[in-house]
């Protein structure tokens, strides 16, 4: 069995796509996953499975669609993958502690990355490394112009972001 971190996008935000964590844990157990834990209400699930991440993503997505009646983008990462993403952050330790990690469903095509690199905003910086966009804003994320939806469309991938503290906690919960 391998530990996987399942990242759900856009649930329990502003009263939309409500997914109670206890109900989600029960649903995933019935779907065949083991050692299921959730962390906060924003769609972080830790589970164990023998399946590969593509199978896990499909099963979780289908279970949520069937049970809750709406579509949710799902990204599964093994603990090893999440640790690699965390360790590869190109920012200084000070910036890293205030960064967001935007996990991507796939590594985008080079031509699309080159096009996206032309997007710039004052007081904000991002770097795309493999399957993650590392984002830092000196004015705080809540005041930034960075928009995950724009990057998803331009890079032709699904994406979901987590802050530094959540990344640290997810890694700790899977160690």
N, C-alpha and C positions, 0 to 999 in steps of 0.2 A: 504494500500500500504506500502511496505517495501522498504527502501533504500538498494540497492545492489551496491557493487563495483565489476566491471567486469575487470579482468586482462587478457589481451591478450598477448601471448608470441610470440616474434620474428617478430613483424611487424615494418616497417619503419626503419629497421636496414641495413645500408650499401646499400640502394637502392633496397632491396629485400622486397617482400610482402608489397608493398606500399598501405596504407590505409589512404586516406585523412579523417581527423576527421569530417569535415562538412558532407561529404558523408556518413560516418559511423553513425553519429547522425541521418541523414535522414533515412537511412536503418533501424536502430533500432526503429525509430518512426513508420515506416511502418510495422514493425514486431509486433507492439502492446505495446511497452514499453513506459513509460511516464517519464517526468522530466529528460530528458537525458542531461548529461554534459560530456565533455571529459576534461582530464587534460594532458597536453603535448602530444607529438606525439607518445609516446612509448606504447600506448595501455591501458590507464586507462579510464574506463567509469563508470560514476555514473548514475544509473537509478532507477526507481521505478517500482515494479511489485507485483502482488498478487501471482505469481507462486513461486514454490520452486526453490532452486538454481540449482538442476539437470535439471529441465525444462528450466530454463533460459540459462544455459550453452549449452544445445542442440539447442535451438532456435538461439542463437547468433552464434554458430559454423556453423549451417546450412545456416543462412543468409549470413555470410561472404563467405562461400564456394560457394553458389549460385551466389552471386553478384560479388565477386572479383575473384573467380576461384581458390582459394587455401585454404588449410587446415590450421587452426590456433588453437593451444591449448587455451582453454578458462577456466578460473577459476573464479567462482562467490563466493563472500563472503558478508554476511550481514555486516552492520556497526558494529554490536555487535561482530561478529566473528573477524573482522579486529582489533577492539579495544582489544579483548582478546589476539590476536596474538601479538600486539604491546606491551601490558602491561606485557606479559609473557616472554619478552626478558630476558635471564639469565645473560646478561653482565652488568657490571657497567655502570652508566650513561655516562661516558666518552666514553667507547667502544660502547655503544648502539648508540650514536650520529654518529658513524662512521661505523655502521653495515649495513648489507644487510639482508633482510627478504625474504627467499625463500619459498613462499607459495606453498603448495602441494595440489594436487587434492583430496587426501585421506590420512588418517593416515596409514603409512606403517606398515607392519607386523613386530613384535618384532624381529624375526630371521634376517630379512633383515637389520633392524636398527643396531643390534649387529654386523653384518658383516661390515657395512659401518663405524662404529665407529673405525675400525682398520685403516682407511685412515688418514694419518697425513702429513702435510706439514709444513716446517719451517715458522715461523711468521704468521701462520694462525690458526684459531680455529673455530670450528662449534659445535653446539649442536642441536639435533633434539628433539623438544618438540611437541608432537601431530602432527599437520599438517603444521609444519613450521621448516625449517632449519635456525637457526640464525648463520650468518657468519660474522666473523671479521678478517681483515688482517691488521697487523701493517705496511705493506709495500704498502698498497693501493690495491683496488680490481683490478685495471688495471695491476698490477704486480703479481697478485696471480696465483697460480696453480689450485685453486678451479674451478671446472667445473660443472655447473648445469646439463649438459647432462649426465655426469657420474653418478651423484646422482639419476637422473630420472631413468636411466636404472637399477641401483643396487637396488633402492627402489620400482621399478615397479609402478611409479606414474608420473603424469605430474607436472611440476613445473615452476614457473616464479618468478623472484626476483624484489624487489623494495628496494631502499635505504631509510634511515631514513627520509630524507626530504620529499620524495614522500609519505611515510606512514603518516607523520604528515599532509601533505596537503590533502590527501584523507580523513582522519578522519575529518579534519576541514570542507571540502566541503560537508560532509554528516551529519554534526551536526545540 
